[in-house]
């Protein structure tokens, strides 16, 4: 059974009804922690990686259509949007015209089904906190469920561990804070533990496309499906060129010891390697978290490893109460689903356009998405209308939380189609029909209002 800390963690998970596959997976990572594993990937152990571009690949139309008919879609939907002040699924946020992320995702898939005569099941990996709201919101789409398959399955949970002795933390003030999700690498554990992996195979599906529900650019595109099917690869990830906004994020590289592709996250980077992490010329590609895998290959890999895929450990040290820096320090054991790329021989990367990577992590991203930078067509796919996506930086004091953000844009987002950058410092409320042109900074010490129809220009010639 292992150490007292592991025994206590096992008992706690079993008492909470956590699936046995998830308990054993957690125990695997617990033992790694006990043996001093940090999950770090030194710069000296990797080298830059290059890849082909989707723009240069020829995909046969028949292959693409056949591939999408053999594909199931999974959306990661466990996030509450707490960093933006939300207490329900972030995917319920309104994007535009009264449509939420969930509405647009559902309509994207329904359109593709009709266009390609495909079953294309849409399945959400929810958390216990997002399940109810999500399923209520999807109930309006009567034709969304596919016979014999669920609309959702639940991600697992695991105990936070005290840094001092690796025992499960106790926090009577709010027992929910004693638990954390295992990172999105739990996808594979949950697929196996719920039996959904076997269900999909038995129903005749060959491939799965996975992406985050807050990324509306992640459409199950037949062309990408066709590329993946034709490649014969067991696993693939869509990558994009890194920009300044990705400097602190993870990147792909090739491990020198065995030539496998790896995904190095910030939390796996040594302090002395942070400069290399941020070098956009050396490490040029980041993950979109849009990935494809062959169902049978995934089942075989899990079977061979007795249900534990063995993804690299991510050790996150936080406070048990994130809002109380004096609360005990805990370790959250996590894995990244993209790290599975190193498990599979012959795994592939494909460079895609930035239009397939439109994540909303902050209200800065939300403002861009709600603006005229993007149009939403009849197929409910985002079309970038602007030549470039502007950089937006909003004062966190007034705009970080969605409720406060909405108060300051009561008539909707300003036009950002001609903007390069918008920086707001202070409390500024925008009237209807405001346009931003070029590089613009607004704000001041006192609250301000931008009048309806105003043109804010950072271009001296405008």
C-alpha positions as CSV (number, residue, x, y, z in Angstrom):
1,X,0.0,0.0,0.0
2,X,3.0,2.3,0.4
3,X,3.6,5.1,2.8
4,X,1.1,6.5,5.4
5,X,0.5,9.5,3.2
6,X,-0.3,7.4,0.1
7,X,-2.5,5.1,2.2
8,X,-4.4,8.2,3.5
9,X,-4.8,9.6,0.0
10,X,-6.1,6.3,-1.4
11,X,-8.6,6.0,1.4
12,X,-9.8,9.6,0.9
13,X,-10.2,9.1,-2.9
14,X,-12.0,5.8,-2.5
15,X,-14.4,7.3,0.1
16,X,-15.2,10.1,-2.3
17,X,-16.1,7.5,-5.0
18,X,-13.1,8.3,-7.3
19,X,-12.6,5.6,-10.0
20,X,-10.0,2.9,-9.3
21,X,-8.1,3.7,-12.5
22,X,-7.7,7.3,-11.3
23,X,-6.6,6.1,-7.8
24,X,-3.9,3.9,-9.2
25,X,-2.8,6.7,-11.6
26,X,-2.5,9.1,-8.7
27,X,-0.6,6.5,-6.7
28,X,1.9,6.3,-9.6
29,X,2.6,10.0,-9.4
30,X,2.7,10.0,-5.6
31,X,5.5,7.5,-5.7
32,X,7.4,9.7,-8.2
33,X,7.1,12.6,-5.7
34,X,8.3,10.4,-2.9
35,X,11.4,9.6,-4.9
36,X,12.2,13.2,-5.6
37,X,10.9,13.4,-9.1
38,X,10.4,17.1,-10.1
39,X,9.2,16.6,-13.7
40,X,11.8,19.2,-14.9
41,X,13.1,19.0,-18.5
42,X,16.5,20.7,-18.7
43,X,17.4,22.7,-21.8
44,X,20.5,20.6,-22.2
45,X,18.3,17.5,-22.8
46,X,16.3,18.8,-25.7
47,X,16.8,20.5,-29.1
48,X,14.4,22.6,-31.3
49,X,11.9,20.8,-33.4
50,X,10.6,21.7,-36.9
51,X,7.4,20.4,-38.6
52,X,5.3,20.5,-41.7
53,X,2.6,23.1,-42.3
54,X,-1.0,22.4,-43.0
55,X,-0.9,25.2,-45.6
56,X,1.6,23.1,-47.6
57,X,-0.1,19.8,-47.3
58,X,-2.3,18.3,-50.0
59,X,-5.4,16.4,-48.5
60,X,-7.7,14.4,-50.8
61,X,-11.3,15.5,-50.4
62,X,-12.5,11.9,-50.1
63,X,-10.0,11.0,-47.5
64,X,-11.0,14.1,-45.5
65,X,-14.7,13.3,-45.7
66,X,-14.1,9.7,-44.7
67,X,-11.9,10.7,-41.8
68,X,-14.4,13.2,-40.3
69,X,-17.1,10.5,-40.4
70,X,-14.9,8.3,-38.3
71,X,-14.1,11.0,-35.8
72,X,-15.5,11.8,-32.3
73,X,-15.1,15.2,-30.8
74,X,-14.2,15.8,-27.1
75,X,-14.2,19.3,-25.5
76,X,-12.4,19.9,-22.2
77,X,-15.0,21.8,-20.2
78,X,-14.0,21.5,-16.6
79,X,-13.0,25.1,-15.9
80,X,-15.2,27.5,-13.9
81,X,-13.5,30.7,-15.0
82,X,-12.7,31.6,-11.4
83,X,-9.8,33.8,-12.5
84,X,-12.5,36.0,-14.2
85,X,-14.8,36.0,-11.2
86,X,-17.1,33.3,-12.5
87,X,-18.6,30.5,-10.4
88,X,-20.0,28.4,-13.2
89,X,-18.6,26.9,-16.5
90,X,-16.6,29.4,-18.4
91,X,-18.1,28.1,-21.6
92,X,-21.4,29.7,-20.6
93,X,-19.9,33.1,-21.2
94,X,-21.7,35.1,-23.9
95,X,-19.6,35.5,-27.0
96,X,-22.0,37.5,-29.1
97,X,-25.6,37.7,-30.3
98,X,-26.7,35.9,-27.2
99,X,-24.6,32.9,-28.1
100,X,-22.2,31.3,-25.5
101,X,-19.2,29.2,-26.2
102,X,-21.3,26.1,-25.8
103,X,-23.9,27.4,-28.3
104,X,-21.3,28.1,-30.9
105,X,-19.5,24.7,-30.4
106,X,-22.8,22.8,-30.7
107,X,-23.8,24.7,-33.8
108,X,-20.3,24.2,-35.4
109,X,-20.7,20.4,-35.0
110,X,-24.3,20.3,-36.1
111,X,-23.4,22.2,-39.3
112,X,-20.5,19.8,-40.0
113,X,-22.8,16.8,-39.5
114,X,-25.2,18.1,-42.1
115,X,-22.4,19.1,-44.5
116,X,-20.6,15.8,-44.5
117,X,-23.4,13.4,-43.5
118,X,-21.3,12.4,-40.4
119,X,-22.3,11.2,-37.0
120,X,-19.6,13.3,-35.4
121,X,-20.5,12.9,-31.7
122,X,-19.7,15.8,-29.4
123,X,-18.8,14.8,-25.9
124,X,-17.8,17.1,-23.0
125,X,-15.3,16.3,-20.3
126,X,-16.9,18.1,-17.4
127,X,-16.0,18.5,-13.8
128,X,-18.4,18.0,-11.0
129,X,-18.8,21.7,-10.8
130,X,-19.5,22.3,-14.5
131,X,-21.6,19.3,-15.3
132,X,-25.1,20.6,-14.2
133,X,-24.9,24.0,-15.9
134,X,-23.4,22.6,-19.1
135,X,-26.0,19.8,-19.5
136,X,-28.8,22.3,-18.8
137,X,-27.5,24.7,-21.5
138,X,-27.2,21.9,-24.0
139,X,-30.7,20.5,-23.4
140,X,-32.1,22.9,-26.0
141,X,-30.2,21.0,-28.8
142,X,-32.4,18.0,-29.1
143,X,-30.5,16.5,-32.0
144,X,-27.0,16.9,-30.4
145,X,-26.8,13.5,-28.7
146,X,-25.6,10.5,-30.7
147,X,-27.4,7.3,-30.0
148,X,-25.4,5.0,-27.7
149,X,-23.0,7.7,-26.6
150,X,-23.1,10.1,-23.7
151,X,-22.9,13.9,-24.0
152,X,-20.5,14.1,-21.1
153,X,-18.1,12.2,-18.9
154,X,-16.5,13.5,-15.7
155,X,-12.9,14.3,-15.1
156,X,-11.5,12.9,-11.8
157,X,-10.3,14.6,-8.7
158,X,-7.4,14.0,-6.3
159,X,-6.3,15.3,-2.9
160,X,-3.9,18.2,-2.5
161,X,-0.8,17.1,-0.6
162,X,0.9,19.1,2.1
163,X,4.4,20.1,1.0
164,X,5.8,19.2,4.4
165,X,4.9,15.5,4.5
166,X,2.9,14.6,1.3
167,X,-0.2,13.8,3.4
168,X,-3.7,14.8,2.1
169,X,-4.5,18.3,3.4
170,X,-7.4,18.9,5.7
171,X,-9.2,22.3,5.3
172,X,-12.5,22.2,7.3
173,X,-13.2,25.9,6.4
174,X,-13.9,24.7,2.9
175,X,-13.5,21.0,2.3
176,X,-13.8,21.5,-1.5
177,X,-10.4,23.2,-1.4
178,X,-8.9,19.9,-0.2
179,X,-9.3,18.6,-3.8
180,X,-8.0,19.6,-7.2
181,X,-8.3,18.3,-10.8
182,X,-5.3,16.2,-12.0
183,X,-4.7,18.5,-15.0
184,X,-6.1,17.8,-18.5
185,X,-3.8,14.7,-18.8
186,X,-6.6,13.1,-16.8
187,X,-8.4,12.8,-20.1
188,X,-6.9,9.4,-20.9
189,X,-7.5,8.1,-17.3
190,X,-11.2,9.2,-17.4
191,X,-11.8,7.8,-20.9
192,X,-10.6,4.4,-19.8
193,X,-12.2,4.5,-16.3
194,X,-15.6,5.5,-17.6
195,X,-15.6,2.9,-20.3
196,X,-16.0,5.6,-23.0
197,X,-12.8,4.6,-24.8
198,X,-14.2,1.1,-25.4
199,X,-17.7,2.5,-26.3
200,X,-16.2,4.6,-29.0
201,X,-14.2,1.8,-30.5
202,X,-17.2,-0.6,-30.4
203,X,-19.4,2.1,-32.1
204,X,-17.0,2.2,-35.1
205,X,-15.0,5.4,-34.5
206,X,-11.3,5.4,-35.3
207,X,-10.2,8.9,-34.3
208,X,-10.8,11.5,-31.6
209,X,-10.3,15.2,-31.8
210,X,-9.8,17.0,-28.5
211,X,-9.7,20.7,-27.7
212,X,-10.5,23.3,-25.1
213,X,-14.1,24.6,-25.0
214,X,-12.8,28.2,-24.6
215,X,-11.0,27.9,-28.0
216,X,-13.6,28.6,-30.7
217,X,-11.0,28.3,-33.4
218,X,-10.7,24.5,-32.6
219,X,-13.2,23.3,-35.2
220,X,-13.1,19.5,-36.1
221,X,-11.9,20.4,-39.6
222,X,-12.2,17.6,-42.2
223,X,-8.9,18.8,-43.8
224,X,-7.0,18.3,-40.6
225,X,-8.8,15.0,-40.0
226,X,-7.8,13.9,-43.5
227,X,-4.1,14.8,-42.9
228,X,-4.1,12.8,-39.6
229,X,-5.8,9.8,-41.2
230,X,-3.4,9.8,-44.2
231,X,-0.4,10.2,-41.9
232,X,-1.0,6.9,-40.2
233,X,0.2,8.5,-36.9
234,X,-1.2,7.2,-33.6
235,X,-1.1,10.7,-32.1
236,X,-0.8,14.3,-33.3
237,X,-1.0,17.9,-32.0
238,X,-1.7,21.1,-33.9
239,X,1.0,23.7,-33.2
240,X,1.3,27.4,-33.9
241,X,4.2,29.8,-34.2
242,X,4.9,31.4,-30.8
243,X,4.4,35.1,-30.4
244,X,5.4,37.5,-27.6
245,X,2.2,36.5,-25.8
246,X,3.4,32.9,-25.7
247,X,6.9,33.7,-24.4
248,X,6.2,32.4,-20.9
249,X,4.2,29.4,-22.2
250,X,5.1,25.8,-23.1
251,X,6.7,24.7,-26.3
252,X,7.6,21.6,-28.3
253,X,11.1,20.2,-28.6
254,X,12.9,16.9,-29.4
255,X,14.5,14.9,-26.7
256,X,18.1,14.1,-27.5
257,X,18.2,10.7,-25.8
258,X,15.6,9.0,-27.9
259,X,14.4,11.5,-30.6
260,X,10.9,11.7,-29.2
261,X,8.9,14.9,-29.4
262,X,8.2,16.4,-26.0
263,X,6.0,19.2,-24.7
264,X,7.8,21.3,-22.1
265,X,5.5,23.4,-19.9
266,X,6.7,26.4,-17.9
267,X,6.3,24.5,-14.6
268,X,8.8,21.9,-16.1
269,X,11.5,24.5,-16.8
270,X,14.5,25.1,-14.6
271,X,15.1,28.7,-13.5
272,X,18.4,28.8,-15.3
273,X,16.5,27.7,-18.5
274,X,13.8,30.4,-18.4
275,X,15.7,32.5,-21.0
276,X,15.8,29.6,-23.4
277,X,12.1,29.0,-22.8
278,X,11.4,32.6,-23.8
279,X,13.6,32.5,-26.9
280,X,11.0,32.6,-29.8
281,X,13.7,31.9,-32.4
282,X,15.0,28.8,-30.7
283,X,11.7,27.2,-29.6
284,X,9.3,28.4,-32.3
285,X,6.2,26.4,-31.7
286,X,3.6,26.2,-29.0
287,X,0.7,23.8,-28.5
288,X,-2.9,24.8,-29.4
289,X,-4.1,22.0,-27.2
290,X,-5.9,20.7,-30.3
291,X,-4.9,17.1,-30.5
292,X,-5.9,14.0,-32.5
293,X,-5.4,10.3,-31.6
294,X,-6.2,6.9,-32.9
295,X,-8.6,5.2,-30.5
296,X,-7.1,1.7,-30.9
297,X,-3.5,3.0,-30.5
298,X,-4.6,4.7,-27.3
299,X,-6.3,1.6,-26.0
300,X,-3.3,-0.5,-26.7
301,X,-1.0,1.9,-25.0
302,X,-3.2,2.0,-21.9
303,X,-3.6,-1.7,-21.8
304,X,0.2,-2.2,-22.1
305,X,0.7,0.2,-19.1
306,X,-2.1,-1.2,-17.0
307,X,-4.1,2.0,-17.4
308,X,-1.3,4.4,-16.6
309,X,0.0,6.2,-19.6
310,X,2.9,7.5,-17.7
311,X,2.8,11.2,-18.7
312,X,5.5,13.5,-17.2
313,X,4.8,14.8,-13.8
314,X,3.9,18.4,-13.3
315,X,4.4,19.5,-9.7
316,X,2.5,22.6,-8.8
317,X,3.1,24.2,-5.4
318,X,0.2,26.4,-4.3
319,X,-1.7,27.5,-1.2
320,X,-4.6,25.2,-0.2
321,X,-6.7,28.3,-0.3
322,X,-5.6,30.3,-3.4
323,X,-7.0,33.4,-1.9
324,X,-5.1,33.1,1.4
325,X,-1.3,33.2,1.0
326,X,-1.0,32.3,4.7
327,X,-2.8,29.0,4.2
328,X,-0.6,25.8,4.1
329,X,1.5,25.1,1.0
330,X,0.3,22.1,-1.0
331,X,1.4,20.1,-4.0
332,X,-1.1,19.6,-6.8
333,X,0.0,16.7,-8.9
334,X,-0.9,17.4,-12.6
335,X,-0.2,16.1,-16.1
336,X,-0.7,17.8,-19.5
337,X,-2.7,15.8,-22.1
338,X,-0.3,17.1,-24.9
339,X,2.6,15.4,-23.1
340,X,1.2,12.1,-24.4
341,X,3.0,12.9,-27.7
342,X,6.2,11.4,-26.2
343,X,4.5,8.1,-25.4
344,X,3.7,7.2,-29.0
345,X,6.3,6.1,-31.6
346,X,5.6,8.0,-34.8
347,X,3.6,10.8,-33.2
348,X,3.4,13.9,-35.4
349,X,3.1,17.7,-35.2
350,X,1.4,19.9,-37.8
351,X,1.7,23.7,-37.9
352,X,-1.7,25.4,-38.3
353,X,-2.8,29.0,-38.7
354,X,-3.5,31.2,-35.6
355,X,-7.2,31.0,-36.6
356,X,-7.3,27.6,-35.0
357,X,-6.0,29.0,-31.7
358,X,-8.2,31.6,-30.2
359,X,-8.2,30.8,-26.5
360,X,-10.0,33.0,-24.0
361,X,-8.0,33.0,-20.7
362,X,-8.6,36.6,-19.6
363,X,-11.0,39.5,-20.3
364,X,-8.3,40.8,-22.6
365,X,-9.0,37.8,-24.9
366,X,-12.8,38.1,-24.4
367,X,-12.8,41.7,-25.6
368,X,-11.0,40.7,-28.8
369,X,-13.4,37.8,-29.4
370,X,-16.5,40.0,-28.9
371,X,-15.1,42.7,-31.3
372,X,-15.2,42.9,-35.1
373,X,-11.8,41.3,-35.3
374,X,-13.8,38.1,-35.9
375,X,-17.0,37.4,-37.8
376,X,-19.1,34.3,-37.2
377,X,-20.4,32.8,-40.4
378,X,-23.4,30.5,-41.1
379,X,-21.1,27.6,-40.3
380,X,-20.4,29.2,-36.9
381,X,-16.7,29.1,-37.6
382,X,-14.7,32.2,-36.6
383,X,-13.4,34.2,-39.6
384,X,-10.6,36.7,-38.8
385,X,-11.7,40.0,-40.4
386,X,-8.7,42.0,-39.3
387,X,-5.3,41.8,-40.9
388,X,-3.8,41.2,-37.4
389,X,-5.1,40.3,-34.0
390,X,-4.5,43.4,-31.8
391,X,-2.8,43.2,-28.4
392,X,-5.2,44.2,-25.7
393,X,-4.1,45.0,-22.1
394,X,-6.9,46.0,-19.7
395,X,-6.4,47.4,-16.2
396,X,-7.0,44.4,-13.9
397,X,-8.3,46.6,-11.2
398,X,-11.4,47.4,-13.2
399,X,-11.6,44.7,-16.0
400,X,-10.3,41.4,-14.6
401,X,-13.7,40.2,-13.4
402,X,-16.4,39.6,-16.0
403,X,-19.1,41.5,-14.1
404,X,-16.9,44.6,-13.9
405,X,-15.7,44.2,-17.5
406,X,-19.3,44.1,-18.8
407,X,-20.2,47.3,-16.9
408,X,-17.6,49.2,-18.8
409,X,-18.7,47.9,-22.2
410,X,-22.5,48.2,-21.8
411,X,-23.0,48.8,-25.5
412,X,-20.7,46.0,-26.7
413,X,-17.0,45.9,-27.6
414,X,-15.4,48.8,-29.6
415,X,-14.3,48.2,-33.2
416,X,-10.8,46.7,-33.0
417,X,-10.5,45.7,-36.7
418,X,-8.0,48.5,-37.4
419,X,-6.3,48.4,-34.0
420,X,-2.7,47.2,-33.3
421,X,-2.8,47.6,-29.6
422,X,-5.3,48.8,-27.0
423,X,-4.1,49.6,-23.5
424,X,-6.5,50.8,-20.8
425,X,-5.1,52.1,-17.5
426,X,-7.8,53.2,-15.1
427,X,-11.6,53.2,-15.1
428,X,-12.9,53.8,-18.6
429,X,-16.5,53.1,-19.9
430,X,-17.1,52.9,-23.6
431,X,-20.2,54.1,-25.4
432,X,-21.7,52.6,-28.5
433,X,-19.9,52.4,-31.8
434,X,-16.4,53.4,-30.6
435,X,-13.5,52.6,-33.0
436,X,-9.9,52.0,-32.1
437,X,-7.2,52.7,-34.8
438,X,-3.5,51.9,-34.5
439,X,-1.8,51.8,-31.1
440,X,-4.0,53.4,-28.4
441,X,-3.6,54.1,-24.7
442,X,-6.5,55.5,-22.7
443,X,-7.1,56.2,-19.0
444,X,-6.2,58.4,-16.2
445,X,-6.6,58.8,-12.4
446,X,-10.3,59.6,-12.6
447,X,-13.1,57.6,-14.2
448,X,-13.7,58.5,-17.8
449,X,-16.3,57.8,-20.5
450,X,-15.6,57.4,-24.2
451,X,-18.5,59.0,-26.1
452,X,-20.6,57.0,-28.6
453,X,-19.1,57.0,-32.1
454,X,-15.7,58.2,-30.9
455,X,-12.6,57.3,-32.9
456,X,-9.6,56.6,-30.7
457,X,-6.5,56.9,-32.9
458,X,-2.8,56.2,-32.1
459,X,-2.0,57.1,-35.7
460,X,-0.7,60.7,-36.0
461,X,-1.8,60.8,-39.6
462,X,-5.4,59.7,-38.8
